Amino acid sequence: MSLPPESRNEAITRLNQSASELEARTARKAAMDLGAAKVTGEAYKIIAELIGGVLVGLALGFGFDRLLGTNPWGLIGGVLLGFALSIYMARRTANRLMAQAKASGIEPQSIPFDDEEDEDR
């Protein structure tokens, strides 16, 4: 059984509708991919702040020890100071991200603690 011939205008209308639906699906997927890339970038930024703070503190402590000859106290103090600074910076970034999420209407959801996981071991 063959399909009835459709007019040129009907075919163009049907193709335009299909193209619009396809464009809407791809736009949604591209927006989701962009959102995932942004979240990943922010996570890498927090990791870099944590590692960088400790390394900068380590370098400053090492330099302080070299200048004043206070081995290993400058190194220990520098690492502790760098760690504290990196925690502060990571927390500030996390608070900024939470504020942006609340402003856009996204409420953070907590994951309930599951005691059954410990019983399986």
C-alpha positions, 0 to 999 in steps of 0.5 A: 500500500503506497502513501498518498502523495503529499503536496510540496507545502505539506512536506516542507512543513513536516520537515521544518517541524522535524528539524525544530524538534531535532534542534530542541533535543540537541540544544538541551543536550548541549546545555547539559554538557556545558553544565557538566563541564562547568561543574567539573571545572569548579571541582578542579579549581577546588582541588588546585586550591587545596594542593596549591596552598600546601605547596606554596606553604611548603615553599615559603617554609623552606625558604624561611628555613634557608634564610634563618637556619631554623630547620625544620620549624619553618617548613612545618609552620609553612605547611600548616599555614598553607594547609589552613589557607587552602582549606579557607580558599576551598571553603570560600569557593564552595560557599560561592557555588552554593550561593549561586545554586540557591540564586538559580533555584536549585536546593542542595539535597543531602544523601541519607546515611545508610547503615546497611552498607557497613553490615555487608562487610 
